[in-house]
Amino acid sequence: MTDRREAAGPRAVIDLGALRANLRTLTARAPRRSCIAVVKADAYGHGAVPVARELLANGVEALAVVTVDEASELRRAGVGAPVLVLAGPRGADEARALLSCRATAVVHHEAGVRWMEEAAAEAGRVARVQLEIDTGMRRMGVAPDEAIAFAERVAQADGLELEGVFTHFACADSEDPASSLEQCRLFRALLEALAERGLRGLRVHAANSAATLSPEILAALPEATAIRPGLALYGVQPAPHLGAGVLEPVMSLRAPVLQLHRVPAGGSVGYGATWRASADTRVATLGLGYADGLAWRASSRAAIWLAGAARPIAGRVSMDSVGVEVGEADVAIGDEALLWGDVPGGGREQRVEAVARECGVLHYELLVRVGERIRRDFVHGSV
């Protein structure tokens, strides 16, 4: 058995050049609108702090996360830009923490307003807040029939500054935009009612990645002052009909060959012996498993790029490793396989969207599953 080099650990190569290119693509779709970049869930597994710094250095005006802890991480790293906490406070302690880290809280209900009022009073400071209106997602936000009174309540609250109002699309990734256009219609009517009550000059946003890539939806909300992309920043299509050929993958997930086994015809590989060789072959063991981002459902279903070709996964994915059938290909210990991203040497991609389809999971899931023990290598061009 030949060792080509020492087998290093698995790594995610994060191409900041591709991130910048995707940002340019998205902002070009929405001229005269600022960008609130979503960096929740560790920037979709890409590394929140380095990604946030790169985006802010290239024209992004604000960031969005979900939790107070995510906002605090950015502040501890010295990120001083506006940060919107989409889930808002989940109690009085989180309201105080939001104010302490100078983040903007989203308020969805009366309790959240009270928590922010109390925190502002304790600190003797003004707390910036935004209001989410639920126009059809039915996940977070204030119901439309309560939105006007609630907005007036927030605007008049002691110690609070209402700086923005937004909504979230439920079906912007659908080929039929009718549902999203109806959400736009309802949201516009509410914005008009707010303006009639003197609530003007607010930051208005609704367009997630899918809506930003959908000209019809984007045009249906001219009042918007910002877009709010997430997934597309990382070069991943929200849906097959959106962003094809214009988004560059930012993450390339790679893993080393740790072992090579010769498997006789009929021989099994992995837990449960669920895979058996149809003929004499070789199987390479890669140092990455479902604890690192590869879905367990990829077992005997997906393919991994190694030695110049897509090699089928052999057997079940383990927590820390996975086997791929390589036959007599030129493979040695220490070689690096590609789970998704730019194929080494250029010229083609193994897109995470395709891997997700093979596994029967969401592409979002694969990205955010890339765990902490995966080293992130930040580059300004594919390597």
HELIX and SHEET records of a PDB file:
HELIX    1   1 LEU A   16  ARG A   29  1                                  14    
HELIX    2   2 LYS A   40  GLY A   45  1                                   6    
HELIX    3   3 ALA A   48  LEU A   56  1                                   9    
HELIX    4   4 VAL A   68  ARG A   76  1                                   9    
HELIX    5   5 ALA A   92  SER A  100  1                                   9    
HELIX    6   6 GLU A  110  ALA A  123  1                                  14    
HELIX    7   7 PRO A  144  GLN A  156  1                                  13    
HELIX    8   8 ALA A  178  GLU A  196  1                                  19    
HELIX    9   9 SER A  209  THR A  212  1                                   4    
HELIX   10  10 PRO A  215  ALA A  219  1                                   5    
HELIX   11  11 LEU A  231  TYR A  234  5                                   4    
HELIX   12  12 TYR A  271  ALA A  273  5                                   3    
HELIX   13  13 TRP A  296  ALA A  298  5                                   3    
HELIX   14  14 VAL A  352  CYS A  359  1                                   8    
HELIX   15  15 HIS A  363  VAL A  368  1                                   6    
SHEET    1   A 5 VAL A 322  GLU A 325  0                                        
SHEET    2   A 5 THR A 281  LEU A 286 -1                                        
SHEET    3   A 5 MET A 251  VAL A 263 -1                                        
SHEET    4   A 5 ARG A  11  ASP A  15 -1                                        
SHEET    5   A 5 ARG A 375  VAL A 379  1                                        
SHEET    1   B 8 ARG A 203  HIS A 205  0                                        
SHEET    2   B 8 LEU A 160  PHE A 166  1                                        
SHEET    3   B 8 ALA A 127  GLU A 132  1                                        
SHEET    4   B 8 THR A 104  VAL A 107  1                                        
SHEET    5   B 8 VAL A  83  VAL A  85  1                                        
SHEET    6   B 8 ALA A  62  VAL A  65  1                                        
SHEET    7   B 8 SER A  34  VAL A  38  1                                        
SHEET    8   B 8 ALA A 226  ILE A 227  1                                        
SHEET    1   C 5 VAL A 322  GLU A 325  0                                        
SHEET    2   C 5 THR A 281  LEU A 286 -1                                        
SHEET    3   C 5 MET A 251  VAL A 263 -1                                        
SHEET    4   C 5 GLU A 336  ASP A 342 -1                                        
SHEET    5   C 5 GLU A 349  GLN A 350 -1                                        
SHEET    1   D 2 SER A 268  VAL A 269  0                                        
SHEET    2   D 2 TRP A 275  ARG A 276 -1                                        
SHEET    1   E 2 ALA A 303  LEU A 306  0                                        
SHEET    2   E 2 ALA A 309  PRO A 312 -1                                        
END                                                                             
